[in-house]
Amino acid sequence: MTGLFDGVLDHGPLASLTDDTAWLQALLDVEAALARALADTGVLPVRHAEAVADACRADRYDPSALGRAAADGGNPVIPLVGELTARVRETDPEAARHVHRGATSQDVMDTGAMLLARRAGAALLTDLRALADHLRELAGAHRATAMPGRTLLQQALPTTFGAVAAGWANGLAEAADQLQHVLEHRLAVQFGGAVGTLASLGADGPAVTAALAARLDLAEPVLPWHTERGRIAELAGALGRTCGAVGTAAQDIVLLAQTEVGELVEEGGPGVGGSSTLPHKRNPVAAVSALASARQAPGLVANLFAAQIQEHQRAAGSWHAEWLPLTDLLRRTGAAVAWLRTSAARLRVDAARMRANLDATGGLALSERVTTDLAPELGRAEAHRLVADACREAVDSGRELAGVLTRRLDGVRGGERIRALLDPSGYLGSAPVFTDRVTGAGSGRTGEAADTGPEDGTGRTDRAHGG
């Protein structure tokens, strides 16, 4: 059943990979793997293990009924084990005696959470890598497209849209690297029994743990981690970082798509981005939805971090408190990434509007360049004073800065030179080079510093970059 908010907040592939059926199958996969691990170590005959595994299909169980029954024991594994045992008993009464052998409920919940995270995380990584690749292409296409750089929401010096998109791509790529590391190296099986000693399995406990880890292709931990929740925290941190990278890009898109700015437009086709009251609106709805999803991550991450503090060998409530925040964090992260992919695919870059906005200050945004040019002759303090006075005059009089400077600097700098200094396309610094480092242009290396130097805005390299 689709909820009222699912179309926005559960967008993308992770919703179905973290729903009740996905959770239930993950728990059953743990029970099946445990039975087979017992057989692998000679504790249980193979035929009995297969009888258990055959009953571990989610479509044979009712998640809603299990959820209601969970109230009596405090977690859904208890009624699930009861139903699983009853089903196995129908075909192999002897095998039914070995269902869930050696495990405690938290073992199944924690290991199930690891499986769920790995499956959902794989889909998330695919989306995240594709998004970063698309933004790299966008950055390369606009390597030299000049636009206002903004600090504290005010125009500062010029930059390029290529550098902006490269920043988005790099942040997302690094978040993907961190998430991949967690998924590949930090997801581990949980198997400790009642207090983390596996006493009920005698000397076979460590061997069964190793076999269970191998069956599920999860890491074998040094010891059970019932109350040491670093793995959950690392996963939460990686997901939170991903949402931060997504949210930064989405917020930039929303701001750049404002009517008064108009440098980006989301073109989603008829009916997309409309308003319930205003016929003229073209809202950047995909970026807005990405931002709405990403903004929920900090609270969910905080809940999971807070749950790390747990008592003795099994906590009273803290591990229970992780289930929904972890599920929601996976879903919100998946939705954020999926929506930003949609936004990026819809983006139209208005280079002419970017240039018009650069020109809107009448050259004021390039005043630093004039100061730098004058400093060797006049000294930095005097150059700064002269240019600052000219800026004030230009603002007060409404005149172009170039005209004011030409008059004030008569005999020091000619009008042609001053206009060249105030041309934004000639003061982009190393923005194109930084873009190339992300796109891999000219070096064959993506994400590394290329051995090229800063450009003067015309495509010429002034000096070599030492790496």
C-alpha positions in Angstrom: 0.0 0.0 0.0 1.3 3.4 -1.0 1.3 6.1 1.7 0.3 9.7 1.3 3.9 11.0 1.4 5.6 8.0 -0.3 5.6 9.5 -3.8 7.9 12.2 -2.5 9.8 10.8 0.5 10.1 7.2 -0.6 11.0 7.9 -4.2 13.5 5.6 -5.9 14.4 2.0 -5.5 15.2 1.9 -1.8 11.5 2.0 -0.6 10.8 -1.6 -1.8 14.2 -2.8 -0.6 13.5 -1.7 3.0 9.8 -2.4 3.3 8.2 -5.0 5.6 8.7 -7.8 3.1 12.3 -6.9 2.6 12.9 -6.9 6.3 11.1 -10.2 6.8 13.0 -11.9 4.0 16.3 -10.6 5.5 15.4 -12.1 8.9 14.4 -15.4 7.3 17.6 -15.5 5.2 19.5 -15.3 8.5 17.5 -18.2 9.9 18.1 -20.3 6.7 21.8 -19.4 6.8 22.1 -20.4 10.4 20.6 -23.8 9.8 23.0 -24.4 6.9 25.9 -23.1 9.0 25.0 -25.7 11.7 25.1 -28.3 9.0 28.4 -27.0 7.6 30.0 -27.5 11.0 28.4 -31.0 11.6 26.0 -29.8 14.3 23.0 -30.6 12.2 22.3 -33.0 9.3 22.0 -31.3 5.9 18.5 -32.6 5.3 17.3 -30.9 8.5 19.0 -27.7 7.5 17.4 -27.7 4.1 14.0 -28.4 5.7 14.4 -25.1 7.7 15.7 -23.2 4.7 12.8 -24.3 2.5 10.4 -22.7 5.0 12.2 -19.3 4.9 10.2 -17.6 2.3 8.7 -14.2 3.1 5.5 -14.8 1.1 4.5 -17.5 3.5 4.2 -15.1 6.5 2.1 -12.0 7.3 4.3 -9.0 8.4 1.4 -7.2 9.9 0.4 -10.2 12.0 4.0 -10.7 13.1 4.2 -7.0 14.0 1.1 -7.3 16.2 2.5 -10.4 17.9 5.8 -8.7 18.5 4.3 -6.6 21.3 4.3 -9.6 23.7 8.1 -10.2 23.4 9.4 -6.8 22.3 10.6 -7.8 18.9 9.3 -9.5 15.7 11.8 -12.3 15.8 10.1 -14.1 18.6 6.7 -14.7 16.8 8.6 -15.3 13.5 10.6 -18.1 15.0 7.4 -19.6 16.4 5.7 -19.6 13.0 8.9 -20.8 11.3 9.2 -23.7 13.7 5.6 -24.6 13.2 6.0 -24.7 9.4 9.2 -26.8 9.6 7.5 -29.2 12.0 4.9 -29.9 9.3 7.5 -31.4 7.0 10.4 -32.4 9.3 9.6 -32.6 13.1 13.2 -33.3 13.9 14.5 -30.3 12.0 12.0 -28.1 13.9 13.9 -28.8 17.1 16.9 -27.0 15.6 15.3 -23.8 14.3 17.1 -20.7 15.7 19.5 -22.9 17.5 22.2 -21.0 19.4 20.8 -17.6 18.5 19.0 -14.9 20.3 16.5 -12.5 18.8 19.0 -9.7 18.6 21.4 -11.9 16.6 18.7 -12.3 13.9 17.6 -8.6 14.0 21.2 -7.3 13.8 22.3 -9.6 11.1 19.1 -9.0 9.2 19.8 -5.3 9.4 23.2 -5.9 7.9 21.7 -7.8 5.0 19.0 -5.2 4.4 21.7 -2.4 4.5 23.9 -4.2 2.0 21.0 -4.9 -0.4 19.6 -1.4 -0.2 23.1 0.1 -0.2 24.0 -1.6 -3.5 21.1 0.1 -5.2 21.9 3.4 -3.5 25.5 3.2 -4.7 24.5 2.6 -8.3 22.3 5.7 -8.2 25.0 7.7 -6.4 27.7 6.8 -8.9 25.5 7.5 -11.8 24.6 10.9 -10.4 28.2 11.8 -9.8 29.1 10.8 -13.4 26.3 12.9 -14.8 27.4 15.9 -12.8 31.0 15.4 -14.0 29.7 15.5 -17.6 27.8 18.7 -16.8 30.9 20.2 -15.3 33.0 19.4 -18.3 30.4 20.9 -20.6 30.5 24.2 -18.7 34.1 24.3 -17.8 34.5 27.9 -18.9 30.9 29.1 -18.4 31.3 32.2 -16.2 28.9 32.8 -13.4 28.8 34.8 -10.2 30.4 33.2 -7.2 28.4 33.9 -4.1 29.5 34.1 -0.5 27.0 34.8 2.3 24.4 34.8 -0.5 25.9 37.9 -2.0 27.9 38.1 -5.3 31.6 37.8 -4.8 34.1 37.0 -7.5 33.3 35.2 -10.7 33.6 31.4 -10.9 32.4 28.9 -13.5 29.3 26.7 -13.5 31.8 23.9 -14.3 33.5 24.4 -11.0 30.2 24.5 -9.2 29.0 21.3 -10.7 32.4 19.7 -10.2 32.1 20.5 -6.5 28.8 18.8 -6.3 30.1 15.8 -8.2 33.2 15.5 -6.1 31.3 15.6 -2.8 28.9 12.9 -4.0 31.8 10.7 -5.3 33.6 10.9 -2.0 30.4 10.1 -0.1 30.0 7.1 -2.4 33.5 6.0 -1.6 32.8 6.2 2.1 29.5 4.3 1.8 31.1 1.6 -0.3 33.8 1.1 2.3 31.2 0.6 5.0 29.2 -1.8 2.8 32.1 -3.9 1.8 34.1 -3.9 5.1 32.0 -3.0 8.1 28.8 -5.0 7.8 29.3 -8.1 10.0 27.3 -11.0 11.1 25.9 -10.9 14.7 25.9 -14.2 16.5 26.4 -14.3 20.3 23.5 -16.1 21.9 22.0 -14.9 25.1 24.9 -12.9 26.5 27.5 -13.1 23.7 29.1 -16.4 24.8 27.4 -18.9 22.5 27.3 -21.2 25.5 24.5 -23.3 24.1 26.7 -24.4 21.2 29.6 -25.5 23.4 32.9 -25.6 21.5 31.1 -25.3 18.2 30.2 -21.6 18.6 33.1 -19.9 16.8 33.0 -22.4 13.9 29.3 -21.8 13.5 29.8 -18.0 13.5 32.4 -18.4 10.8 30.2 -20.6 8.7 27.3 -18.2 9.2 29.4 -15.3 8.0 30.5 -17.2 5.0 27.0 -18.3 4.1 25.8 -14.6 4.2 28.9 -13.1 2.8 29.3 -10.8 5.7 32.4 -10.1 7.8 33.1 -12.4 10.7 33.5 -10.1 13.8 36.2 -10.7 16.4 33.4 -11.1 18.9 29.6 -10.4 19.2 28.8 -6.7 19.1 25.4 -6.7 20.9 26.2 -3.5 22.8 29.1 -2.1 20.7 27.2 -0.3 18.0 30.0 1.2 16.0 29.0 -0.6 12.8 25.5 1.0 12.9 27.1 4.4 13.6 29.5 4.1 10.7 26.6 3.2 8.4 24.6 6.1 9.7 27.5 8.4 9.2 28.0 7.4 5.6 24.3 7.8 4.8 24.3 11.2 6.6 27.3 12.3 4.6 25.6 11.3 1.4 22.5 13.3 2.3 24.7 16.3 3.1 26.4 16.2 -0.3 23.0 15.7 -2.0 21.4 18.5 0.0 24.2 21.0 -0.8 23.7 20.5 -4.5 19.9 20.5 -4.3 19.9 23.7 -2.3 22.2 25.4 -4.8 19.9 24.4 -7.6 16.9 25.7 -5.8 18.6 29.0 -5.2 20.0 29.4 -8.7 16.5 28.6 -10.1 14.9 31.6 -8.2 13.1 34.0 -10.5 15.5 36.9 -9.6 18.5 34.7 -10.3 17.3 32.4 -13.1 20.6 30.8 -13.9 19.2 27.2 -13.8 15.9 25.8 -14.8 14.4 22.4 -14.2 12.6 21.4 -17.3 10.3 18.5 -16.4 7.7 18.9 -19.1 4.0 19.7 -18.9 2.5 19.4 -15.5 5.8 19.0 -13.7 6.8 21.7 -11.2 3.4 23.5 -11.3 1.6 25.3 -8.5 -1.9 24.6 -7.1 -2.7 28.4 -7.5 -0.1 30.0 -9.7 -0.3 29.0 -13.4 3.1 30.6 -14.3 5.2 28.7 -11.8 8.0 26.3 -12.8 9.2 25.0 -9.5 12.4 23.0 -9.3 10.4 20.2 -7.7 13.0 17.5 -8.1 15.6 19.5 -6.3 13.1 20.6 -3.7 12.1 16.9 -3.1 15.8 15.9 -2.8 16.3 18.7 -0.3 13.3 17.7 1.7 14.5 14.1 1.9 18.1 15.0 2.7 17.1 17.4 5.5 15.6 14.5 7.5 19.0 12.8 7.7 20.6 14.7 10.6 17.8 13.8 13.1 17.9 10.1 12.0 21.6 10.0 12.3 21.5 11.6 15.7 19.0 8.9 16.9 21.3 6.2 15.8 24.3 7.8 17.3 22.4 8.2 20.6 21.5 4.6 20.6 25.2 3.6 20.8 25.2 3.9 24.6 24.0 0.5 25.7 24.1 -1.4 29.0 25.8 -4.7 29.9 25.6 -7.6 27.5 22.1 -6.8 25.9 20.5 -3.4 26.0 17.0 -2.7 27.2 15.5 -0.6 24.4 18.5 0.9 22.7 18.9 -1.7 19.9 15.2 -1.7 19.5 15.3 2.1 19.0 17.5 1.6 15.9 15.1 -0.3 13.6 12.9 2.5 12.3 15.6 5.3 12.2 17.9 3.0 10.2 15.1 2.0 7.8 14.0 5.6 7.4 17.6 6.9 6.9 18.1 4.3 4.1 14.8 5.4 2.5 15.4 9.1 2.8 18.9 8.8 1.5 17.7 6.8 -1.4 15.0 9.3 -2.2 17.4 12.2 -1.9 19.8 10.7 -4.4 17.1 9.5 -6.8 15.5 13.0 -6.8 18.8 14.8 -7.4 19.4 12.4 -10.4 16.1 13.5 -11.8 16.9 17.2 -11.1 20.3 16.9 -12.8 18.7 15.3 -15.9 16.2 18.1 -16.2 18.6 21.0 -15.7 18.9 23.7 -18.3 21.8 26.1 -17.8 21.2 29.7 -18.8 24.7 30.9 -19.5 23.4 34.2 -20.8 21.6 34.9 -17.5 24.8 34.0 -15.6 26.7 36.6 -17.6 23.9 39.2 -17.2 24.0 38.6 -13.4 27.8 39.1 -13.4 27.3 42.4 -15.3 24.6 43.5 -12.9 27.1 44.9 -10.4 28.6 47.2 -13.1 32.1 45.8 -12.5 32.1 46.0 -8.7 32.6 42.2 -8.3 35.9 42.6 -10.2 37.3 45.4 -8.0 39.7 43.0 -6.3 41.4 42.4 -9.7 42.0 46.1 -10.2 43.5 46.4 -6.8 45.8 43.5 -7.5 46.9 45.0 -10.8 47.7 48.4 -9.2 49.4 47.1 -6.1 52.9 46.6 -7.5 53.1 50.3 -8.5 51.0 52.0 -5.7 51.3 49.6 -2.8 48.4 47.4 -1.7 47.0 49.8 0.9 46.9 52.8 -1.5 45.6 50.7 -4.4 42.8 49.4 -2.1 41.9 52.9 -1.0 41.7 54.2 -4.5 39.6 51.4 -5.8 37.3 51.4 -2.7 36.7 55.2 -3.2 35.9 54.5 -6.9 33.4 51.8 -5.9 31.6 54.0 -3.5 31.4 56.7 -6.1 30.0 54.3 -8.6 27.4 53.0 -6.2 26.4 56.5 -5.0 26.2 58.0 -8.5 24.8 54.9 -10.3 27.6 55.1 -12.9 29.6 52.1 -14.2 32.8 51.4 -12.3 34.8 51.3 -15.5 34.1 55.0 -16.2 34.8 56.1 -12.6 38.1 54.2 -12.5 39.1 55.5 -16.0 38.7 59.1 -14.7 40.3 58.5 -11.3 43.3 56.5 -12.8 43.9 58.8 -15.7 47.6 58.5 -16.6 47.9 55.3 -14.5 45.6 52.9 -16.4 43.8 53.5 -19.7 40.1 52.8 -20.2 40.8 49.7 -22.4 43.0 48.2 -19.7 40.4 48.9 -17.0 37.6 47.3 -19.0 39.7 44.3 -19.6 40.4 44.0 -15.8 36.6 44.2 -15.1 35.8 41.4 -17.6 34.6 38.4 -15.6 35.8 35.9 -18.1 39.4 36.9 -17.6 39.3 36.4 -13.8 38.3 32.8 -13.3 41.5 31.8 -11.6 42.0 28.0 -11.4 38.3 27.2 -11.7 38.8 25.4 -15.1 41.8 23.4 -13.7 39.8 22.4 -10.6 37.0 21.3 -12.9 39.4 19.2 -14.9 40.7 17.5 -11.8 37.1 16.2 -11.2 36.2 15.4 -14.8 39.6 13.9 -15.6 39.9 16.1 -18.7 43.4 16.1 -20.2 44.9 13.7 -17.5 42.9 10.5 -17.8 42.6 10.7 -14.0 39.3 11.5 -12.3 39.5 12.8 -8.7 43.2 13.5 -8.8 45.1 16.7 -9.1 46.1 17.0 -12.8 49.6 18.3 -13.7 48.2 21.4 -15.3 48.4 25.0 -14.2 45.9 27.7 -13.5 44.6 29.5 -16.5 44.2 33.2 -17.2 40.6 32.8 -18.4 41.5 32.5 -22.1 42.6 28.9 -22.0 46.3 29.7 -21.6 48.3 28.0 -18.9 50.5 30.5 -16.9 52.6 28.1 -15.0 52.9 24.4 -14.1 51.1 22.9 -11.2 53.5 21.0 -8.9 50.9 18.5 -7.8 
